[in-house]
Amino acid sequence: MDETTPSRSPSRAVVVLLVGVLCLVWGSTWLVISEGLRDLPPMTSLSARFVIAAIVLAFVARPLARIEGGERPTWRITVVYAVLTLAIPYAIIYWVETRLPSGLVSVLWSVYPILLAVSAHAILPQERMRARQWFGMLLGFTGVTLMFWTDVRSVGPDAVPMGLVLLLSPLASALGTPIIKRDNHRTSSVYLNRDGTVVGAVICVALALTFDRGASVDWTPRAVFSVLYLAIVGTVVAFGLYFWLLRHAPATFLSLIAFVIPVVALTLGALVGGEEVRFHTVVGLALILSGVAAVVLGNRSRAGKRNGAVQSEAAGSE
């Protein structure tokens, strides 16, 4: 057993406040990425973000891991985390945001919980999807189809192919998460985040050297702020806060973040970035989030029944 100092559980008010902070931070990152790309090529901006985040995590991981406990991650899990949840998804997001508005990108990416449920259905035997969840998937992708038929097409002739490539980003992350959950029983999330970010930074530096060679790089104050904000606030603080909350709050409650992030991103994109939000944008988002709700609530209902069965069995054995 790991000898760690037990941490005091936060009050519900603190949990709600911190979840709200996470929604604001992750909802703002889409616009901050877009603003940084005005001065930096995509892979250069991304690699700088992960390199800085990796350096910060190298200093804070050890003391935080002592509090959390757990084992160091295997190389296999580290590579899965680095490639499928960091390098591939973020490289696609940064590349697509050179062409598509940040709010639209966030809305299309919000299908992630649906893709995650489908991936978990295939990888994790205990997380099979029910009829209501399959309906939610169809509903969500009806919203995605509407977004492609209206908002994406209006951007330009190359926008639809880029939008289709974007969907590979949440798909990659949705494939990685169940694998990590299946094979990652006692691993420290702090060490996993640190090691995965280091490997992800190496991959992104290689991408920058390959695809950004000869591109214009202008380290303006806006570019520097973008990289620092995304590295420290959007990566180190946000992911650390999320994993900490996961130890003290129900995962189903934290899933509410997926509903709020695209709304925050659309709002900031419109108010700060001058991006257009149309009626069918709102309708498409509503359809996607309705599908997400059907999938998430289906998981929640099944988890509650499973926990109830376990509690009943335990009570009967006393």
Residue pairs with C-beta under 8 A, 6 or more apart in sequence:
2 69
2 70
3 69
4 66
4 67
4 68
4 69
5 67
7 67
7 247
7 248
9 248
10 18
10 248
15 245
15 248
15 249
15 253
18 241
18 245
19 245
19 249
19 253
19 254
19 256
19 257
21 241
22 238
22 241
22 242
22 245
22 257
23 257
23 260
23 261
23 264
24 264
25 233
25 234
25 237
25 238
26 234
26 238
26 257
26 261
26 264
27 106
27 260
27 261
27 262
27 263
27 264
27 265
27 267
27 268
28 234
28 264
28 265
28 268
29 229
29 230
29 234
30 97
30 102
30 103
30 105
30 106
30 265
30 268
30 269
31 102
31 103
31 265
31 268
31 269
31 272
31 273
32 225
32 226
32 229
32 230
32 234
33 45
33 93
33 94
33 97
33 102
33 226
33 230
34 97
34 101
34 102
34 269
34 273
35 222
35 226
35 273
36 45
36 222
36 223
36 225
36 226
36 227
36 230
37 45
37 94
37 97
37 98
38 222
38 223
39 217
39 218
39 219
39 220
39 222
39 223
40 48
40 217
40 218
40 219
40 223
40 226
40 227
41 208
41 211
41 212
41 215
41 216
41 217
42 91
42 94
42 95
42 97
42 98
42 211
42 212
43 91
43 94
43 95
43 204
43 207
43 208
43 210
43 211
43 212
44 208
44 212
44 215
44 217
45 94
45 223
45 226
45 227
46 90
46 91
46 94
46 204
46 207
46 208
47 201
47 204
47 205
47 207
47 208
48 227
48 231
49 227
49 230
49 231
49 234
49 235
50 86
50 90
50 197
50 200
50 201
50 204
50 231
50 235
51 201
51 204
51 205
51 231
52 227
52 228
52 231
52 232
53 197
53 201
53 231
53 232
53 235
53 236
54 194
54 197
54 198
54 200
54 201
56 231
56 232
56 236
57 193
57 194
57 197
57 198
57 236
58 194
58 198
60 236
61 190
61 191
61 193
61 194
64 190
64 240
65 188
65 190
65 191
68 188
68 189
68 190
68 247
69 188
70 186
70 187
70 188
70 189
70 190
70 191
71 186
71 187
71 188
72 187
72 188
72 191
72 195
73 81
73 184
73 187
73 188
73 191
73 192
73 195
73 196
74 183
74 187
76 183
77 179
77 180
77 183
77 184
77 187
77 192
78 192
78 195
78 196
78 199
79 199
80 176
80 179
80 180
81 176
81 180
81 192
81 195
81 196
81 199
81 200
82 195
82 196
82 197
82 198
82 199
82 200
82 203
83 172
83 176
83 199
83 200
83 203
84 172
84 173
84 175
84 176
84 179
85 172
85 173
85 176
85 177
85 180
85 196
86 196
86 197
86 200
87 200
87 203
87 204
87 207
88 168
88 169
88 172
89 169
89 170
89 172
89 173
90 169
90 200
90 204
91 204
91 207
92 165
92 166
92 168
92 169
92 172
93 105
93 109
93 166
93 169
95 162
95 165
96 105
96 162
96 163
96 165
96 166
96 169
97 105
99 155
99 156
99 158
99 159
99 162
100 152
100 155
100 159
100 162
100 163
100 166
101 155
101 269
101 273
101 275
101 276
102 265
102 268
102 269
102 273
102 275
103 262
103 265
103 266
103 267
103 268
103 269
103 270
103 273
103 275
103 277
103 281
104 147
104 151
104 152
104 155
104 269
104 275
104 281
105 166
105 265
106 261
106 262
106 265
106 266
106 269
107 147
107 262
107 265
107 266
107 281
107 284
107 285
107 288
108 144
108 147
108 152
108 163
108 166
108 167
109 166
109 169
109 170
109 262
110 258
110 261
110 262
110 285
110 288
110 289
110 292
111 140
111 141
111 144
111 167
111 170
111 288
111 291
111 292
112 170
112 173
112 174
112 258
113 255
113 258
113 292
113 295
113 296
114 136
114 137
114 140
114 141
114 291
114 292
114 295
115 170
115 171
115 174
116 173
116 174
116 177
116 178
117 127
117 129
117 133
117 137
117 295
117 298
117 299
118 129
118 137
118 174
119 174
119 175
119 177
119 178
120 127
120 177
120 178
120 181
121 127
121 128
121 129
122 178
123 178
123 179
123 182
124 178
124 181
124 182
126 306
127 178
127 299
129 137
129 295
129 298
130 298
130 302
132 294
132 297
132 298
133 294
133 295
133 298
133 299
135 294
136 290
136 291
136 292
136 293
136 294
136 295
136 298
137 291
137 295
138 291
139 287
139 290
139 291
139 294
140 287
140 288
140 290
140 291
140 292
140 295
141 291
142 287
142 291
143 283
143 284
143 285
143 286
143 287
143 288
143 289
143 290
143 291
144 167
144 284
144 288
146 280
146 283
146 284
146 287
147 163
147 280
147 281
147 284
147 288
148 160
148 163
150 278
150 280
150 281
150 284
151 278
151 280
151 281
151 284
152 159
152 160
152 163
153 159
153 160
180 192
184 192
189 243
189 246
190 240
190 243
193 239
193 240
193 243
197 235
242 254
245 254
246 254
252 296
252 299
252 300
252 303
255 296
258 292
258 296
259 289
259 292
259 293
262 285
262 288
262 289
263 285
266 275
266 277
266 281
266 285
269 275
269 277
270 276
270 277
